């Protein structure tokens, strides 16, 4: 199962990752990080397919996706 980790204090709340996720497993938190932004969080981890679109689109490099075994790619990287 892919492992998505978000560094909440690096996130500036742009919501690009939320929009990019084809599985809709990301949402904006109702809490504020150290910089004063609402940050992205994972709310439905088992549905992640490991496409890494969230990590690719993140301008703050706040998202890391670890993939074990099968990985589904939408684009050849």
DRENTIMAR-930076 format. One record per residue: z, x, y of N, C-alpha, C in turn; residue number from 1. Coordinates in steps of 0.001 Angstrom, whole numbers, always signed. Each point is the difference from the previous one (the first is absolute). Example, Ala and Ser with C-alpha at 12.3 -4.5 7.8 and 13.67 -1.06 7.14 Angstrom:
2
R  nz  nx  ny  caz  cax  cay  cz  cx  cy  k
R  +7800  +13190  -5690  +0  -890  +1190  +0  +900  +1200  1
R  -720  -350  +1050  +60  +820  +1190  +730  -770  +1090  2
end
This chain:
77
R  nz  nx  ny  caz  cax  cay  cz  cx  cy  k
R  +0  +838  -1177  +0  -838  +1177  +0  +886  +1245  1
R  -848  -270  +961  -20  +777  +1241  +1310  -134  +765  2
R  +329  +1050  +725  +1239  +21  +778  -362  +182  +1472  3
R  +257  -1018  +791  -262  +44  +1437  +1311  +292  +711  4
R  +2  +1045  +825  +1196  +288  +794  -399  +101  +1471  5
R  +790  -642  +834  -270  -42  +1440  +1181  +637  +725  6
R  -302  +1012  +812  +1038  +604  +837  +184  -898  +1207  7
R  +1048  -794  -22  +157  -1038  +1029  +157  +572  +1406  8
R  +552  +1197  +141  +174  +560  +1338  -1270  +629  +562  9
R  -1032  +191  -823  -1294  +485  +490  -920  -1152  +379  10
R  +275  -1185  -538  -853  -1174  +220  +171  -522  +1424  11
R  -1128  -287  +658  +70  -563  +1359  -363  -1474  +42  12
R  -136  -610  -1188  -205  -1445  -61  -1369  -482  +402  13
R  -1036  +775  -240  -1353  -400  +405  -594  -1079  -905  14
R  +554  -193  -1180  -414  -1004  -979  -1364  +244  -631  15
R  -582  +1174  +179  -1292  +299  -611  +96  -6  -1521  16
R  +1086  +526  -524  +172  +41  -1455  +146  -1398  -577  17
R  +678  -863  +707  +185  -1382  -462  -1348  -697  -101  18
R  -857  +222  +975  -1325  -614  +6  -922  +631  -1039  19
R  +165  +1297  -286  -892  +714  -910  +303  -257  -1467  20
R  +1194  -407  -326  +410  -151  -1399  -727  -1177  -661  21
R  -819  +275  -1038  -720  -1090  -660  +909  -899  -849  22
R  +1164  +500  -379  +927  -770  -822  +1057  -732  +841  23
R  +31  +270  +1291  +957  -630  +918  +1444  +223  -437  24
R  +337  +1261  -294  +1366  +311  -433  +847  +602  +1116  25
R  -592  +195  +1169  +736  +566  +1133  +268  -1081  +1036  26
R  +1110  +144  +683  +335  -908  +1094  +797  +777  +1037  27
R  +153  -585  +1146  +795  +632  +1050  +1456  -401  -180  28
R  +873  +970  +125  +1431  -243  -155  +536  -739  +1220  29
R  +1101  -690  -176  +639  -656  +1136  +1049  +919  +632  30
R  +96  +1230  -513  +918  +997  +554  -774  +1006  +837  31
R  +704  +727  +834  -611  +971  +907  +357  +1409  -447  32
R  -985  +923  +70  +265  +1386  -377  +599  +780  +1172  33
R  +189  +1300  -175  +639  +844  +1013  -812  +80  +1295  34
R  -1310  -236  -92  -850  +59  +1197  -85  -1345  +721  35
R  +572  -1038  -590  -13  -1314  +631  -1147  -893  -421  36
R  -648  +319  -1120  -1126  -793  -491  +396  -761  -1267  37
R  -642  -1143  -198  +87  -681  -1287  -916  +782  -938  38
R  +492  +391  -1145  -762  +865  -903  -530  -786  -1201  39
R  -1014  +576  -645  -575  -615  -1196  +903  +256  -1192  40
R  -14  -948  -925  +774  +173  -1228  -758  -643  -1155  41
R  +317  +453  -1213  -605  -544  -1212  +886  -1143  -490  42
R  -602  -1161  -266  +817  -1118  -468  -399  -492  -1391  43
R  -1135  +428  -521  -428  -439  -1331  -584  +1189  -765  44
R  +825  +994  -243  -409  +1280  -580  -795  -112  -1312  45
R  +337  -877  -942  -738  -53  -1271  -1485  -350  +132  46
R  -399  -615  +1078  -1409  -384  +180  -860  +1125  +559  47
R  +582  +1133  +373  -758  +1122  +572  -964  +561  -1044  48
R  -1270  +217  +406  -1004  +548  -911  -279  +1479  +272  49
R  +685  +585  +967  -151  +1429  +270  -1286  +385  +706  50
R  -576  -872  +777  -1270  +295  +677  +162  +983  +1159  51
R  +1200  +125  +526  +352  +931  +1078  -610  -361  +1350  52
R  -538  -1199  +159  -572  -385  +1288  +1052  -6  +1099  53
R  +1219  -378  -333  +1075  -10  +995  +279  +1414  +508  54
R  +38  +969  -911  +271  +1383  +388  -1163  +599  +778  55
R  -1211  -375  -354  -1181  +533  +680  -85  -505  +1434  56
R  +318  -1266  +217  -162  -590  +1332  +1179  +289  +936  57
R  +1134  +437  -536  +1191  +221  +821  -202  +1157  +972  58
R  +32  -263  +1308  -209  +1071  +983  +1202  +932  +139  59
R  +1150  -398  -497  +1210  +802  +137  +366  +753  -1270  60
R  -826  -103  -1028  +236  +645  -1298  +1407  -339  -497  61
R  +350  -1262  +98  +1326  -472  -399  +24  -552  -1421  62
R  -1169  -113  -631  -79  -617  -1323  -508  +1010  -1022  63
R  +667  +10  -1133  -416  +855  -1112  -93  -873  -1246  64
R  -1076  +188  -750  -195  -780  -1223  -100  +971  -1170  65
R  +930  -125  -921  -36  +792  -1223  -561  -850  -1114  66
R  -962  +551  -733  -667  -773  -1041  +146  +710  -1335  67
R  +458  -738  -1000  +84  +501  -1367  -978  -792  -840  68
R  -675  +651  -897  -906  -648  -947  -1229  -582  +695  69
R  -264  -1280  -153  -1228  -624  +499  +50  -129  +1513  70
R  -1115  +335  +633  -96  -138  +1445  -1290  -733  +322  71
R  +103  -1015  +819  -1145  -786  +391  -476  +458  +1368  72
R  -1257  +440  +71  -551  +464  +1272  -1051  -994  +481  73
R  +122  -372  +1268  -1027  -830  +605  -1146  +849  +524  74
R  +311  +1219  +390  -986  +901  +575  +115  +1355  -688  75
R  -1097  +723  -178  +102  +1356  -554  +509  +937  +1088  76
R  +1164  +589  -191  +597  +858  +1025  -445  +1434  -202  77
end
